[in-house]
Amino acid sequence: MLVLALDTATSAVTAGLLRLPAAGFPEVLAERVTVDARAHGELLMPSVCSVLATAGVSMRDLDAVVCGVGPGPFTGLRVGMVTAAALGDALGLPVFPVCSLDAIAYRAGTGGPLLVITDARRREVYWARYDESGARIDGPHVDRPLDVPLAGVSRVAGVPDVLGLPVVPPQYPDPAGLVAVVATTLRARATPGPFHPLYLRRPDAWEPGPRKRVTPV
């Protein structure tokens, strides 16, 4: 099974082509991860074309698309999700959502309680907690760093050195982690879950209210 993996929920623009075997870890055939918080729209599709060309594969050879659904800032996150949805619709492919923090946690591995955090901007972070087995037990949420609960956490992945805890890689979601999170679902050819973004914040834009009267009633 050939899977295209995308994520634009963080400052990294991530695209990768993977072969998912019947058992075992996904095999990365090509990947491109570029850190640029202001160029998701400009970089994503060229990155997709690059990884397909590197692997000698066309879009028609794909079997599924996996996409990180955040949490992430509005503009960047939308780029990846709209691209994934458009490719799925045009090619008739299932599109599988993955919490981007789960992909980071998977690659961070098991062993001790883990906190995954990513930059939410505005002096806030997105975060989620994972137990020793790697299962998410809290989150995702958005808070100020000082409001993130640290009790029982022994390590952190994602944004480096924000909370003073031991930092483990990775800093960003990568294609292998994205696909590994939903590998069982992919192999079963199951129906993907709802493809909804994890914004967590209310939008800055508001619908304007009624105009004020400027003449006496």
C-alpha positions as CSV (number, residue, x, y, z in Angstrom):
1,M,0.0,0.0,0.0
2,L,1.4,3.4,-1.0
3,V,0.4,6.3,1.3
4,L,1.0,10.0,0.9
5,A,1.5,11.7,4.3
6,L,1.0,15.5,4.8
7,D,1.2,17.8,7.8
8,T,1.2,21.6,8.0
9,A,0.0,22.0,11.6
10,T,3.4,23.3,12.8
11,S,6.1,25.5,11.3
12,A,7.2,22.4,9.3
13,V,5.8,21.7,5.9
14,T,5.8,17.9,5.7
15,A,5.2,15.6,2.8
16,G,6.2,12.0,2.5
17,L,5.6,8.8,0.4
18,L,5.5,5.6,2.3
19,R,5.0,1.9,1.6
20,L,2.9,0.3,4.3
21,P,3.7,-3.5,4.5
22,A,1.2,-6.1,5.8
23,A,3.1,-6.0,9.1
24,G,5.8,-3.8,10.6
25,F,6.8,-0.2,10.4
26,P,6.0,2.0,7.4
27,E,8.9,2.2,4.9
28,V,9.7,5.8,3.9
29,L,10.3,6.0,0.1
30,A,10.8,9.7,0.0
31,E,10.1,12.7,2.3
32,R,10.6,16.4,2.4
33,V,10.3,18.5,5.6
34,T,10.9,22.2,5.3
35,V,10.6,24.5,8.3
36,D,9.1,27.8,7.3
37,A,6.1,29.0,9.2
38,R,5.1,31.5,6.5
39,A,5.3,29.4,3.3
40,H,2.9,26.4,3.8
41,G,0.9,27.3,0.7
42,E,3.9,27.8,-1.5
43,L,5.9,24.8,-0.3
44,L,3.4,21.9,0.1
45,M,2.4,20.9,-3.4
46,P,6.0,21.3,-4.7
47,S,7.1,19.0,-1.8
48,V,4.4,16.5,-2.8
49,C,5.5,16.5,-6.4
50,S,9.2,16.2,-5.3
51,V,8.6,13.1,-3.1
52,L,6.6,11.4,-5.9
53,A,9.2,12.1,-8.5
54,T,12.0,10.9,-6.2
55,A,10.2,7.6,-5.6
56,G,9.2,7.3,-9.3
57,V,5.5,7.2,-8.5
58,S,2.6,9.0,-9.9
59,M,-0.5,10.2,-8.0
60,R,-2.5,7.5,-9.7
61,D,-0.4,4.9,-7.9
62,L,-1.5,6.1,-4.4
63,D,-3.8,4.0,-2.2
64,A,-4.5,6.5,0.6
65,V,-3.7,9.9,2.0
66,V,-2.9,10.6,5.7
67,C,-3.0,14.1,7.0
68,G,-2.3,15.8,10.3
69,V,-5.4,17.7,11.5
70,G,-3.7,19.7,14.2
71,P,-4.0,21.3,16.6
72,G,-2.4,24.2,14.7
73,P,-2.8,27.8,13.6
74,F,-5.6,28.5,11.2
75,T,-3.7,29.4,8.0
76,G,-1.1,26.7,8.0
77,L,-3.3,23.9,9.1
78,R,-5.9,24.7,6.4
79,V,-3.2,24.4,3.7
80,G,-2.5,20.7,4.5
81,M,-6.1,19.7,5.1
82,V,-7.5,21.4,1.9
83,T,-4.7,19.8,-0.1
84,A,-5.3,16.4,1.3
85,A,-9.1,16.7,0.8
86,A,-8.6,17.9,-2.8
87,L,-6.3,15.0,-3.7
88,G,-8.6,12.5,-2.1
89,D,-11.6,13.9,-4.0
90,A,-9.7,14.1,-7.3
91,L,-8.1,10.7,-7.1
92,G,-10.9,8.8,-5.3
93,L,-8.7,8.1,-2.3
94,P,-9.6,7.8,1.4
95,V,-8.1,10.5,3.5
96,F,-7.2,9.5,7.1
97,P,-7.0,12.2,9.8
98,V,-4.3,12.1,12.5
99,C,-3.8,14.3,15.5
100,S,-0.4,15.9,14.8
101,L,0.6,15.6,18.4
102,D,0.0,11.9,18.3
103,A,2.4,11.5,15.4
104,I,5.1,13.3,17.5
105,A,4.3,11.1,20.5
106,Y,4.6,7.9,18.5
107,R,8.0,8.8,17.3
108,A,9.1,9.9,20.8
109,G,8.5,6.3,21.8
110,T,7.4,4.7,25.1
111,G,9.0,4.3,28.5
112,G,7.8,7.2,30.6
113,P,5.0,9.8,30.8
114,L,5.3,12.2,27.9
115,L,4.1,15.7,27.2
116,V,4.0,16.8,23.6
117,I,3.8,20.6,22.9
118,T,3.8,22.7,19.8
119,D,3.9,26.4,19.2
120,A,0.4,28.0,19.2
121,R,1.8,31.5,18.9
122,R,0.4,34.4,21.0
123,R,2.7,33.1,23.8
124,E,0.6,29.9,24.0
125,V,1.3,26.2,23.3
126,Y,-0.8,23.3,22.1
127,W,-0.2,20.3,24.3
128,A,-1.3,16.7,25.1
129,R,-0.2,14.1,27.6
130,Y,0.7,10.4,27.0
131,D,1.1,7.5,29.4
132,E,4.0,5.1,29.5
133,S,2.5,3.0,26.6
134,G,2.2,6.0,24.3
135,A,-1.6,6.4,24.7
136,R,-3.0,9.9,24.8
137,I,-4.6,10.5,28.2
138,D,-5.3,14.2,28.1
139,G,-5.7,16.9,25.4
140,P,-5.2,18.3,23.0
141,H,-5.5,21.7,24.6
142,V,-4.2,25.2,24.1
143,D,-2.8,27.2,27.1
144,R,0.0,29.5,28.3
145,P,3.1,27.5,29.1
146,L,2.8,28.2,32.8
147,D,-0.7,26.7,32.8
148,V,0.3,23.4,31.4
149,P,0.1,20.7,34.1
150,L,3.5,19.0,34.6
151,A,2.7,16.6,37.5
152,G,4.0,13.1,36.7
153,V,5.6,14.1,33.3
154,S,9.2,13.0,32.9
155,R,10.0,14.2,29.3
156,V,8.7,16.5,26.6
157,A,8.7,16.3,22.8
158,G,7.9,19.1,20.3
159,V,8.9,22.7,21.1
160,P,12.3,22.5,22.8
161,D,13.1,23.7,26.2
162,V,9.8,25.6,27.0
163,L,9.1,24.0,30.3
164,G,12.5,23.0,31.5
165,L,11.9,19.3,31.2
166,P,14.2,16.7,29.4
167,V,13.5,17.1,25.7
168,V,13.3,14.1,23.3
169,P,12.9,14.1,19.5
170,P,11.1,14.7,17.3
171,Q,10.3,18.4,17.2
172,Y,7.8,18.1,14.3
173,P,5.4,15.4,13.0
174,D,7.2,13.3,10.3
175,P,5.6,11.1,7.6
176,A,6.5,7.8,9.3
177,G,4.9,8.9,12.6
178,L,1.7,10.1,10.8
179,V,1.2,6.8,9.0
180,A,2.2,4.6,11.9
181,V,-0.6,6.1,14.1
182,V,-3.3,4.9,11.7
183,A,-1.4,1.9,10.3
184,T,-4.0,-0.6,11.7
185,T,-6.9,1.3,10.2
186,L,-5.1,1.6,6.8
187,R,-4.3,-2.1,6.7
188,A,-7.9,-2.9,7.5
189,R,-9.1,-0.7,4.6
190,A,-11.5,0.8,7.2
191,T,-13.5,4.0,6.6
192,P,-11.6,7.1,7.7
193,G,-12.8,9.0,10.7
194,P,-14.2,12.6,10.4
195,F,-11.8,14.9,8.7
196,H,-12.1,18.0,10.9
197,P,-9.4,20.4,11.9
198,L,-8.4,20.8,15.6
199,Y,-8.2,24.6,15.8
200,L,-9.0,24.8,19.6
201,R,-9.2,28.6,19.4
202,R,-12.0,30.8,18.3
203,P,-11.3,32.7,15.0
204,D,-10.1,36.3,15.2
205,A,-12.7,37.4,12.7
206,W,-16.2,38.1,13.9
207,E,-19.4,38.5,12.0
208,P,-20.3,42.2,12.2
209,G,-23.4,43.2,14.2
210,P,-26.2,45.4,13.0
211,R,-25.3,48.9,12.1
212,K,-25.8,51.7,14.6
213,R,-28.5,54.2,13.8
214,V,-27.1,57.7,13.1
215,T,-30.4,59.5,13.0
216,P,-33.0,60.1,15.7
217,V,-35.8,57.6,15.9
